[in-house]
C-alpha cells in the first residue's frame, strides 16, 4: 500500500495490522504494573475508529470502522484499560467525522437515528 499497512479492501492485512496495533493496551498495562504495582486505573484518552491520520488514506467504510472500534475496545477490556473516545460530536469535522465523532459513529452502527450534524 502507498501510505499504510493495508488497503481498505484487504481484510486479512487489516486484521493482522489491528492485532499488532491493539497490543498497545497489553504493553501499557504491563509497563504500569511493573512500575507502580498491579491495579492502577488506566485510561486511554484519545481513542477513535480512524485507521490513518490522513483522511485521504483512511478507510471510512462501515465494516472497517466497526472492526477498528471493536478490536480496540476488546484490547482495552482485556487489559483493564478504559477508553475515552476522541470526541462525542464533530458537526464541522468533514471527512474526519465518520471515525472521530462518537455520535456519528453510533449513527453509522445503527444505534442512533440521526447523524452528527450542526
Secondary structure, DSSP 8 states (H G I E B T S, - for coil): --SSS--TT-HHHHHHHHHHHTTHHHHHHHHHHHHH-TT--EEEEEE-S-S-SSTTTS--SHHHHHHHHHHHHHHHHHTTEEEEESBS--TT-GGGHHHHBHHHHHHHTTSSSS----
